[in-house]
Amino acid sequence: MTPEIKGLILVSALKLIVVFSITLVGVALLTLMERKVSAWMQYRLGPNRVGFGGLLQPAADGVKNIIKEETFPATANRGLFMLAPALAFVPALMLGAVIPWASPLPVAFDFTLPLLGRLRYDALMPMAVADLPIGFLFVLAVSSTGVYGIALAGWSSNSKYALLGGLRASAQMVSYEVAMGLAVVPVLLLSGNVAFGEIIRTQQEGLWFILPLFMSFFIFLVSGFAETNRLPFDMPEAESELIAGYHTEYSAMKFSMFFIAEYSNMVTVSAMVTTLFLGGWDIPFTHWDEAPGVLQTLVTGAVMFLKVFFWLFFFMWIRWTLPRFRYDQLMALGWKVLMPIGLAYVMLIAFAIYVTDNVLGSSGPVVKALILLVINLVLGYIVFVVFDRGMLITGTRSGSGGTRAQRAA
């Protein structure tokens, strides 16, 4: 094995340890953040007894779950019952490994270690554990496997409540994966690449994709809520109907693994939204961050953190603001609204890019982005104002007698 390969393995191992450690600790702190945000919105204090300001509450919860008694339903399929949490947990942790969390860092070393021999590395190190050329295709593929863990958890528990929750989760995740896949096709059309690094570079040259591809952003964000089973799409865990849904029969650390997977998926969706539509680690209105350097890596990492943190707060804000959809509304939104809009939007963007490049002869990224921005403003008005009429957004049909409360009045 050459010194360069040994150096690459060492760098990759260090990145793996750092990213996974931050992910696990961050997920634990997100549970505290969720409780603090809900307390703030409901004018309460939240956890404030364990540690300064309640900062050690996640550690206390972790210790409690580690020493808590493990329970197994008498009629459950024990093997699949124990395997299901891992099938949901592992894909959720894998996804953070392909996200570029900062600008590339220049790294150079050449030294010798006992037993390992000479290790050498001299290149710009991508701030992703695995800088895959297939980018978001890997994320979409791996995230779809998490549904197996949820479905098996519901079936193996041999419980009606858990089975219904597992079936709901399977149908919901499969349905909204279609819309999510359609939402990223315009990103591919505009960037010409599925690698995260190239997508960020395209946004640096033009505009962040949230402007020229706003409808894709909207569909992706709504689908992300559904994929993570968060309110208002938490039908698989509807407490008033299914007790706790697919993880009703789980306790101790097996129960915690489902929660870790949920919060890890929240981080992944937030990072995906940031990378695909908000320029990733890019700092707007400057090209300073594009030059290689340690300071640039630190600053862009902080910018990426702030963007992801905002979307995590947005997840929690929506959870404690909106009520849960009915299940028929949830499925209708995915199949009858988001998927047709996504299909039409892909064809519209493809046609607009073709006309811009071949008819108008405009190859500048900024000009193309501005043209698409105008198209999206018109399309947004049509979808959210003209077509809505109290149907798409509010879930009621104006002209059919009004809402139930209006008819009763």
N, C-alpha and C positions, 0 to 999 in steps of 0.2 A: 504494500500500500504506500502510495507516494505521500510526502509531507503535506502537499496541498489538499489531498483527500482527507487526511487526518485532521488538518486545520478546519476544513469545512464541517466535518462531523462534530468537532468540538464546539464550533460556533453554533451549529444547529441544536446541539444538546443544551447549551446555555440558554438559547432563545426559548426552547421548549420548556425548560424549568421555570424561567421568568414568566412567560405568558400563562402557563397553567397555574402557577402559584398566585399570580395577580388575579386570575379568573376566579379561583376558588375563594380567595379572601374577599374579592370584590362582590361575589355573589352573596356571601355571608353578610357583608355590609349593606347590600341592597335590601335584604329583609328588614334591617333596621331603618333604612331610608324609607321603605314602604310604610312602615308603622309611624314614622315621624311625619311623613307627608299626609297620611290619612288623619293623624291627630291635628296637624296644622289646619287642614281643610275643615275639620269638624270642631275646631276650637277646643282641643284637648291638649294634654301635655305629652302623651305617648310614653314609651319606656324611658325611665329616668332613675332607676334604682340601682342597676348593676353597672358599676364604673361611672366615670365622669360623664354626665349627660346621657347615660344609658349606652355608652359605646361598647361595653362588654356584654350586652344582651345577646348578640349572635353567638359569642363564645359560650354563654350559659345555656343557650338553646342547643348548641352542638353537643355539649357535655351531657345534657339531659337526654338527647336522642341516642347517644352512644351507650349509656348505661340503662336505657329503658328496655323493658322486656319485649322480646320478639314474639309476635303472635302469628300462628298459622291456622287458618280455617281448617276444620277437620276434613272437609270434603274437597279442599282445593288441590289442584295439581301442583305438588310441592316444587318440582323442578322448574316448571315455567313460571310459577309464582315468584321464585327467587331470581329467575333470569330477567323478568320483565323490567324491573328498575334499572338494571345495567343496560338493557337495550335502549332505554330512554336517556340514560345518563351519558353514555359514551359518545353518541353522535353529537350531543349538545356541546360537549367539551372539545370535540375535534374541530368545530367550525371556527373557533377563534384563532386557530393556527394559520389560517390562510389570509387573514385580514391584515393589510399593511397599516400598522399603528402609527407610523411616523415616516419622515423622509429617510432615504438610505443613509447609513452611517459609514463613513470611511474607517476601515479597520485594517491594521497592518501589524503582524507579529511574526516572529521567527525564533523559536526556542526549542530546546530539547528536554524531554522528561524521561525519568527512569521507566523502563518497561515499554513506554509508548514510543520513544524515539523522538525524531524531529517532527515538529508541527509548524506549518507555515500557512499564512493567509494574508493576502494583500489585494483588497477589492472593496467596492461599495457594498456593504452588507444590507440587504433588504430587511426592513423591520417587520417582517412576517416570518413565522417559523418555517413555512413552506411557501415560497413564492411561485405558485403553480401557474402555468400558462392557461389553464382552463378556468381559473378564477371563480366567478359566481356560479358556473355550471357545477363545480364541485360542491358549493354550498347548497344549491338547490337539490342535488342528488343525495347528499348525506343527510340533510335535514328531513327529507322525506322518509328516511328509514326510522326516525323516531316514533312514527305512528305504530310500528310493530310492537314496541315496548308498551305503549298505552293500550293497544288492542289486546295483547296477551295478558296484561294486568287485569283487564276487565273480564276476560274469558276464564283465566286460570283461577280466579277467586271463587268461582262457582256461586256467585251472588247476583241476584237480579239487578240491584242498584249498580254494582260495578260493571256488569255486562252492558247495561243500557248506556252507562257513561263511556265505556270503550267503543261501543258502536257509534255513538254520537261523535266521539273524537275522530274515529276513522273516517266517517263520512265528511265531517267538517274539514279535516286537514287535506283530504284528497280533493275536495271541491275547491278550496281556496288555493291549492298549489297550481291549479290550472290558471287562475287569474294572476297569480304571482309570476308564473312563467311568461304569460303574455305581457306583463308589465315590464319585464327586463328586455324584451325583444327590441323595442325602440332604442334602448341604451346601446345594444349591440349594433343597430343600424347606424347610429350617430357616431359611435366611437370606432367601429370596425374591428373591435377586439373584445374578448371576454376576460382578459387578464386585468386584475384590479389596478395594477400600476399604469397600464395603458389608458384605462378609463379615467384615472385621476389626471394623467398628462393631457388628455383631450379636453378636460374641463379647465385646466390651467390655460390652454391656448384660446379657448372661447369663453363660454359662460357655464356656470354650474348647471347641471342638467335639470335641476328643479324648475328652472325658468322655461327652457325650450321643450321640456318633456314633463310638464306639470301633471297631466292626466296619468302618465305612467307612475309618477311619484305618488299620486293619490291612491291609485289601485294597489300599488306595492305596499303602502302604509296600512291600508285597510286589511289587505291579505295578511300582513305581518301580525296584526292584532289577532286575526282568526287562527293563524298558525301557532301562536303561542298560548292559545286558549285563555286569553285575558278578556276581562269585561270590555265591551258588551258582548263578547263572543265566548263566554265561559260556560256554555251549555253542557260540556262533558262533566263539569264539577258543580252543576246547579244544586246548591245546598238545600233549597226549598223543595226540590223534587227528588234528588238522588243522594242525599246525605253528603257525600263527598265525591260521588262519581266513581271513576275507575280505580281510585286508590282508597276506597272506603275500608277495605280489609287490611290495609298496610299500617305498620307502626314502626317506631324507632328509626334506624338509619335507612331502611328501605323506603319509608315514607319521605325522609329527607332527600333521598336521591331524586324523587320526582320533583320536589321543590327546586333543587339545584338545577335540574334540567330546564325547568320553566324559566328561571331567572337567567340561566346561560343563554337560552334562546332569545330572551329579551335583549341581552347584550348583543347577540349576533344580528338580530333584526335592526337594532339601533345603529350598529356599525355598518351594516349593509346600506341602510338609508343614507347614512353619512357619506359612505364611499361612492355610491352610485349616483347620488343626486346633490350632495353638498360639497363635492370636491375632495372628500376624504380629509387628509391632513393638510390640504392646501390652505394657505393664508391669503385671503382676498386682497386685491389691489396692490400686490407687490410680487416681484419675482425673486426676492431675497431668499425665500425658503427653498428655491429650486437648486441653489448652489450646495454642493456637499460640504458638510461640516458638523461638528459635534453640537454646537449651539443651535444650528438649524434643526437637527434631529430632536433636541430637547424641546424647542419651542413648538415645532409641528406636532410632536407628541402631546404637548399640553393642549394645543388647539383641537386635535382629534378627540382628546378626553372630554373637553368642554362640549363639543358637538354631540358626542355619544351620551354624555350626561344629560343634556337637554332632552334628548328623545327618551331616555329612561324616565326622566321626570314626567314627560308627556304621557308615557304609558300609565304611570301611577295617577296622574291628573285625570285621565279619561276613566280609569277604574272607579275613582271615587266621585265621579260626576254623572256618568250616564247609567241608566238602568239596563238590565239584561234584555236582549232580544228574545222574542219567541223563536222556537226552533224553525218553524216554517219561514219566518222572516229572514233568519240567518241563511238558510239554504237558497231562498229566492234571491237574496242580495248577491250571492256568489254566482249562481247559474243564470239568472234572468237579467242582472244588471251589470256586474263587473265583467263577466266573460264576454257578453256582446259588445260592451264598450271597449274592452281590451282588443278584441278582434278588429273592430272598426278602426280603432286608433292605430294599430300596427299598419293597416293598409294605408291610412291617411298619411302617417309619417313617412312610410316608404315612398309614396307618391310625391310628397312634398320635398323629400331629399333628392329624388330623381329630377324633379322640375328645377330645383335650385341649382343642382350641379350641371345638368345637361341642357336645360332650356335657357335659364337666366345666366348661366355661365359664372355663377358666383361660387368660388371655392374657398373663400375666407371663412374660418370657423366662427368669427364673431358675427359676420353678416348672416350666415346660415342660422346661427342660434337666434338672432333677432327676428328673422322671418318665421322660424318655428315658434317663437314666443308670441308673435301676433296671432298665429293659427291657434295656439293653445288658449289665448285670451278669448277668442271667439268661441272656441269649442267649450271652454269652461262656462261661458255665459249660456250657451245652448243647453248643456247638461244640467247645471245647477240652478238655472233660473227658468228657462223655457220648458224643459222636459220635466222638471221637478213637480211643480204644482201640487205640493203636499203629498207626493207619492214616493219618490226615491229616498229623500232624506228623512222625512218625518214618518214614513210608513203608512200614511193615510191617503185616501183618494178624495180630493176635492171634487165636487160635482156628483158624488154618490151619496149625498145626504149628510156630508160632514162627518166629524168624529162622533163617537158614541156619546160623549159628554154634550156636544152641540145638539145632537138629536134629542137627548133627554131634556135639555133646556127648552 
